[in-house]
């Protein structure tokens, strides 16, 4: 089970930190990811992190602004978002993949087995 929290309303240029808490599985064996979906748009990849946190992936739109990191001892993954833009407005979902390859990250939604309920992020101009 995944539970995401930390969304909210922020002005453009501001920051938000999203967290996702996992329960029920060995968190250290899960590849974790963040996706987002804006109204009328497809679900979009935001970031992914490998089991041990040594490898991450982000699309160009997130590089330099978003950072993903995890704490396996606390079974949490965090998305730090800086320099937010109105285009970042969406519902953000955390996702987990079991049976991933060591060191792998995944940027497609279909690669993930478990999803959280989503948390709304709204960035005002």
Residue pairs with C-beta under 8 A, 6 or more apart in sequence:
1 22
1 23
1 24
1 114
2 20
2 21
2 22
2 94
2 95
2 96
2 114
2 115
2 116
2 117
3 20
3 21
3 23
3 116
3 117
4 18
4 19
4 20
4 92
4 93
4 94
4 116
4 117
4 118
4 119
5 18
5 19
5 20
5 21
5 119
6 16
6 17
6 18
6 19
6 119
7 16
7 18
7 91
7 92
7 119
7 120
7 121
7 122
8 16
8 120
8 121
8 122
9 122
9 123
9 124
10 16
10 84
10 121
10 122
10 123
10 124
11 123
11 124
12 84
12 85
12 86
12 123
12 124
12 125
13 83
13 84
14 84
14 123
15 80
15 81
15 82
15 83
15 84
16 81
16 84
16 121
17 78
17 79
17 80
17 81
18 34
18 78
18 79
18 81
18 92
18 94
18 119
18 121
19 76
19 77
19 78
19 79
20 32
20 34
20 76
20 77
20 78
20 79
20 94
20 116
21 74
21 75
21 76
22 30
22 32
22 75
22 76
22 77
22 96
23 75
25 96
25 98
25 114
27 72
27 75
28 51
28 52
28 72
29 51
29 98
29 100
30 51
30 96
30 97
30 98
30 100
31 48
31 49
31 50
31 51
31 96
31 97
31 100
31 104
31 105
31 106
31 112
32 48
32 49
32 68
32 70
32 77
32 94
32 95
32 96
32 97
33 45
33 46
33 47
33 48
33 49
33 94
33 95
33 96
33 97
33 105
33 106
33 107
33 111
33 112
34 46
34 47
34 48
34 68
34 77
34 79
34 92
34 93
34 94
34 95
35 43
35 44
35 45
35 46
35 92
35 93
35 95
35 109
36 43
36 44
36 46
36 88
36 90
36 91
36 92
36 93
36 121
37 43
37 44
37 90
37 91
37 93
37 118
38 44
38 89
38 90
38 91
41 90
43 93
43 109
44 59
44 90
45 59
45 107
45 108
45 109
46 58
46 59
46 62
46 66
46 79
46 92
47 56
47 57
47 58
47 62
47 66
47 67
47 68
47 79
48 56
48 57
48 58
48 68
48 105
48 106
48 107
49 55
49 56
49 57
49 68
49 69
49 70
49 77
49 105
50 56
50 100
50 102
50 103
50 104
50 105
51 100
51 102
51 103
52 72
52 103
53 69
53 70
53 72
54 103
55 103
55 104
55 105
56 67
56 68
56 69
56 105
57 105
57 106
57 107
58 66
58 68
59 107
64 83
65 81
65 82
65 83
65 84
66 79
66 80
66 81
66 82
67 79
67 80
67 82
68 77
68 78
68 79
68 80
69 77
69 78
69 80
70 76
70 77
70 78
71 77
71 78
77 94
79 92
79 94
81 88
81 121
84 121
84 123
85 123
86 123
86 124
86 125
87 123
88 121
88 123
89 121
89 122
89 123
90 121
91 118
91 119
91 120
91 121
92 118
92 119
92 120
92 121
93 115
93 116
93 117
93 118
94 115
94 116
95 109
95 112
95 114
95 115
95 116
96 112
96 113
96 114
96 115
97 106
97 111
97 112
97 113
97 114
98 113
98 114
100 106
106 112
